[in-house]
């Protein structure tokens, strides 16, 4: 399944491990190009808020970049 996401959905999935994030990252994701600028802008903030390890956080975002 292909999914179109916005930054709020992506950031919420990166911050919290949940059924939604598990499902989300198993599909092909599409996002507006500016989402990567938003991520760079809020990267440190998001890493400070997440309960994920930095390695998990980076791995998930790399997964998105490679799609």
C-alpha positions as CSV (number, residue, x, y, z in Angstrom):
1,X,0.0,0.0,0.0
2,X,1.2,3.5,-0.8
3,X,0.6,6.3,1.8
4,X,0.9,10.0,1.6
5,X,1.9,11.6,4.9
6,X,2.5,15.1,6.2
7,X,5.1,16.2,8.7
8,X,2.8,15.9,11.7
9,X,2.1,12.2,11.0
10,X,5.7,11.4,10.4
11,X,6.9,13.2,13.5
12,X,4.3,11.5,15.7
13,X,5.3,8.1,14.3
14,X,9.0,8.9,14.9
15,X,8.3,10.0,18.5
16,X,6.3,7.2,19.8
17,X,6.4,3.4,19.1
18,X,2.8,2.4,18.4
19,X,0.7,0.2,16.3
20,X,0.3,3.1,13.9
21,X,4.0,3.7,13.5
22,X,4.6,-0.1,13.0
23,X,2.0,-0.1,10.2
24,X,3.2,3.2,8.7
25,X,6.8,2.1,8.2
26,X,5.8,-1.2,6.5
27,X,4.4,0.7,3.5
28,X,5.7,2.9,0.7
29,X,5.5,6.5,2.0
30,X,5.2,9.7,0.0
31,X,5.7,13.1,1.5
32,X,6.1,16.7,0.3
33,X,9.7,17.7,-0.4
34,X,9.6,20.3,2.4
35,X,9.2,17.6,5.0
36,X,13.0,17.0,4.9
37,X,13.6,20.7,5.6
38,X,11.2,20.5,8.5
39,X,12.9,17.4,9.8
40,X,16.3,19.1,9.7
41,X,14.9,22.1,11.5
42,X,13.3,20.0,14.3
43,X,15.7,17.1,14.4
44,X,17.3,17.8,17.8
45,X,13.9,18.7,19.3
46,X,12.3,15.5,18.1
47,X,15.3,13.4,19.3
48,X,14.9,15.0,22.7
49,X,11.1,14.1,22.9
50,X,11.3,10.5,21.6
51,X,11.4,7.4,23.6
52,X,13.2,5.6,20.8
53,X,16.9,5.2,20.8
54,X,18.8,7.5,18.6
55,X,19.8,4.5,16.4
56,X,16.1,3.5,16.0
57,X,15.1,7.1,15.3
58,X,17.7,7.5,12.6
59,X,17.0,4.1,11.1
60,X,13.3,4.9,10.7
61,X,14.0,8.2,9.0
62,X,16.7,6.7,6.8
63,X,14.0,4.2,5.7
64,X,11.8,7.1,4.6
65,X,14.7,8.7,2.7
66,X,15.5,5.6,0.8
67,X,11.9,5.1,-0.5
